[in-house]
Amino acid sequence: MSDKPVSESRRGAIKAMMGGLAAVPLMSLVGMTAAQAKEKKEQEALPRVDEKGDPTATALQYKHKAPEDKEKAGQTCATCQFIQADSGEWRPCQLFPGKAVSAEGWCASWMKKQGA
């Protein structure tokens, strides 16, 4: 058995647990940063939708820049439920699989994202 009183070994155990708990948020931040960098790289690798040559873009009246009329104010790809990323100038969209749309773009299928 140890010569240390029970209270000292208990303090040491508590200090070790607290140190371990403090490390958890730091480890998750490092992991999150790496995941965000990977996601950004994947987004940049996607080809951009050709607003004039893509048949789906033509059918949905997709434009890289949203119209400025009052009826469509605030309607951009960034605020649409079909966008698949929360950041970036060019983002993947469910309506254009394997392609990226402009965050400032618009199409006839625009639908407001919940919470936006």
PyMOL commands that set and color helices and strands:
alter all, ss='L'
color gray80, all
select helices_A, chain A and resi 6-45+55-59+70-72+77-79
alter helices_A, ss='H'
color red, helices_A
select strands_A, chain A and resi 90-93+96-102
alter strands_A, ss='S'
color yellow, strands_A
deselect
rebuild
show_as cartoon
